[in-house]
Amino acid sequence: MMLRKKTNSYLVILLALAILFAFSSCGKLKVSKLKSNYHFSKANQFYRDNKVRNAITEYEAALKENPNLTEAYRFLGESYKNLYKPGGDSALNKEFAEKALQALKKAYEIEPTNKDIIYSLGDMYDKMRNFEEAEKLYLKIIELEPTNMNNYYVVAEFYKRYVGEREELKAKAEDMYLRRIETDPENPQGYAYVASYYDGILPIPEFDKANEFNKKRLELDPKNVEIYYTIGVNRFSKAYRLQNKLSEEERMKLADESEKALLKAIELDPVYPEPYSYMKILYINIHAKLYPEKEERYKAEADKYGEKFTEARKKQLDRIRLEKELKKTA
């Protein structure tokens, strides 16, 4: 979801660039192309304002005057894509899908090496759950830019969405995450992505694989509070979710690892709220049950951590509110 929100922001930036390009040589254009640029500019404004039906009318008018305006095809396709509702089987929804594909395919036909167009078309196939066609296009992006680590992340996330339906895609997703790391092995973010992937596998996450990559993140960024917090959550989650499959000794070890990581996070940043919250649930759900003779003590400690979480959370929200107010007055 976050990726798609970033993509929409990126599209708006591209629209601004497209306008500049469209008008850069207006002095030499004939009337039909001037009309095309006029409609294209109006369409872009409608698109930015999220008035996609109006944008469609203007993009189509622009293309009537200039059938070679690639960006108009692309954003016409994006406009229809915005109207399309994945999974809907109404005739109108199918029409939106078909028109989106027609426009994006035309843009791709004109510029077959344009990464943004390839991604837009691949994304449309993805929304339609046409795995085979989407995969071809996403892999083409990697073929065009093999050193761009973000491309591997895009493809990995694509495979991840289908892992529940196709078990064999699990290996492909893993490979893409690892290839992303290979393009920039000193960047902790690559390890974060693959760790998050293993932590999110259903029905049972691969907790230990995720933990291995979080430890590698820590080697590169040893003072990062969020990494210690993530490790603490990972160790707690394994102990809690697999409590019927693990021995008491294994759960004690996991609980100890979780506690140490969470306390380190608190030490590094005492006003970071989340570690306090997990210390509370760790003591209630794991420690108090593993050490029944100390149950009352752990529950009392849990209450204290709950209070610290509330206090830290309040400070965090106050700080965010103050920052917003300062931005308004700047």
C-alpha positions, -999 to 999 in steps of 0.1 A, spaced: 0 0 0 28 24 9 45 16 -24 14 25 -43 9 58 -25 45 67 -34 38 57 -70 8 81 -71 30 110 -58 56 101 -84 30 102 -112 21 138 -102 57 148 -105 59 132 -139 28 151 -150 46 184 -143 76 173 -163 53 162 -192 37 197 -193 71 213 -197 81 189 -225 48 194 -243 52 231 -244 90 233 -250 87 236 -288 53 252 -291 66 279 -314 71 254 -342 40 234 -338 11 234 -361 -24 242 -348 -34 206 -342 -5 201 -318 -11 234 -301 -47 222 -295 -33 188 -283 -10 205 -257 -40 227 -245 -61 196 -239 -31 177 -224 -25 205 -199 -61 206 -189 -62 169 -185 -31 170 -163 -47 195 -140 -79 174 -137 -57 143 -130 -39 162 -102 -72 172 -88 -84 136 -89 -111 144 -114 -102 114 -135 -134 114 -157 -127 150 -168 -91 140 -173 -101 112 -196 -122 135 -218 -92 159 -221 -66 132 -227 -88 117 -255 -92 152 -270 -54 157 -269 -48 123 -286 -74 131 -313 -53 162 -322 -19 144 -317 -20 106 -318 17 104 -310 15 120 -276 29 92 -255 24 107 -221 -13 113 -230 -17 76 -236 0 67 -204 -20 90 -182 -52 81 -200 -45 46 -190 -37 57 -154 -71 75 -154 -90 45 -164 -70 24 -139 -81 47 -112 -117 40 -121 -111 3 -122 -120 -17 -91 -99 -49 -88 -121 -80 -86 -152 -62 -98 -171 -81 -126 -195 -55 -138 -195 -47 -175 -185 -11 -168 -156 -22 -146 -144 -46 -174 -146 -17 -198 -124 4 -176 -99 -24 -175 -99 -28 -212 -95 9 -219 -67 12 -194 -49 -17 -211 -54 -2 -246 -40 31 -236 -10 17 -217 -2 -8 -244 -2 20 -270 22 40 -248 44 9 -244 43 4 -282 56 39 -288 83 37 -260 91 1 -253 121 9 -230 103 35 -209 105 21 -174 76 42 -160 53 30 -188 64 -6 -183 56 -4 -146 22 12 -152 12 -15 -176 26 -42 -153 7 -27 -124 -25 -28 -144 -21 -65 -152 -13 -70 -115 -45 -54 -104 -63 -77 -128 -45 -107 -113 -30 -115 -146 2 -128 -131 20 -140 -162 17 -107 -181 26 -86 -151 57 -108 -143 70 -103 -179 69 -66 -175 83 -64 -140 112 -86 -151 118 -64 -181 123 -35 -157 152 -54 -141 166 -63 -175 167 -26 -184 181 -14 -150 200 -44 -134 219 -22 -110 188 -3 -96 182 -20 -63 146 -6 -60 136 -26 -90 143 -59 -72 122 -47 -43 92 -40 -66 94 -74 -81 99 -91 -47 68 -74 -34 49 -85 -66 58 -121 -60 50 -118 -23 14 -109 -31 10 -142 -49 28 -165 -25 -4 -176 -8 -17 -188 -42 15 -202 -56 40 -218 -32 67 -219 -58 68 -180 -59 82 -180 -23 117 -189 -37 114 -162 -64 105 -135 -38 134 -145 -16 157 -144 -46 146 -108 -55 151 -96 -19 186 -111 -18 195 -97 -52 185 -63 -39 210 -67 -10 237 -78 -35 233 -45 -54 241 -25 -22 253 -49 6 262 -20 30 227 -6 30 207 -18 61 173 -12 43 178 -42 20 181 -65 51 151 -48 66 130 -56 36 139 -93 36 135 -95 74 100 -80 71 92 -105 44 101 -135 65 82 -121 95 51 -117 73 50 -152 58 16 -169 64 4 -189 81 36 -192 102 64 -166 98 100 -177 94 110 -160 126 146 -172 128 154 -162 92 139 -128 99 161 -125 130 192 -134 111 187 -105 87 178 -81 116 211 -90 132 229 -81 99 211 -48 100 224 -43 135 260 -49 124 256 -21 99 237 2 122 244 -7 158 228 23 174 194 19 156 166 18 182 141 5 157 162 -26 150 165 -36 186 127 -31 190 121 -53 159 143 -80 172 125 -79 206 91 -82 188 104 -110 167 116 -131 196 85 -125 216 63 -134 186 80 -167 181 77 -176 218 41 -166 219 28 -179 186 46 -212 188 41 -218 225 25 -252 219 54 -264 197 84 -251 217 99 -265 248 98 -245 280 136 -241 277 133 -227 242 106 -202 252 127 -190 281 156 -184 258 134 -165 234 119 -145 262 154 -136 274 165 -124 239 133 -104 236 137 -87 269 174 -78 263 166 -63 229 137 -43 242 156 -30 271 184 -19 248 160 0 227 147 18 258 182 25 269 191 41 235 158 61 233 138 64 266 111 84 249 104 58 221 70 44 232 67 10 215 94 -10 234 75 -2 267 43 -17 252 60 -49 242 78 -52 276 43 -52 292 29 -79 270 62 -99 272 59 -100 310 22 -108 311 21 -134 283 55 -151 286 74 -143 318 45 -146 342 36 -180 327 71 -194 325 79 -183 360 47 -188 380 64 -183 413 72 -147 401 39 -141 385 28 -112 407 61 -95 404 60 -97 366 24 -84 364 34 -55 386 63 -47 363 41 -50 333 18 -23 348 47 0 352 58 -5 316 23 2 305 23 35 324 57 43 308 43 36 274 13 59 280 37 87 292 62 82 263 33 81 238 19 113 251 53 130 248 57 117 212 22 130 202 29 164 218 62 166 199 45 158 166 18 183 173 44 210 181 64 202 149 33 207 128 25 240 145 60 252 139 58 243 102 26 263 99 42 294 113 75 290 94 
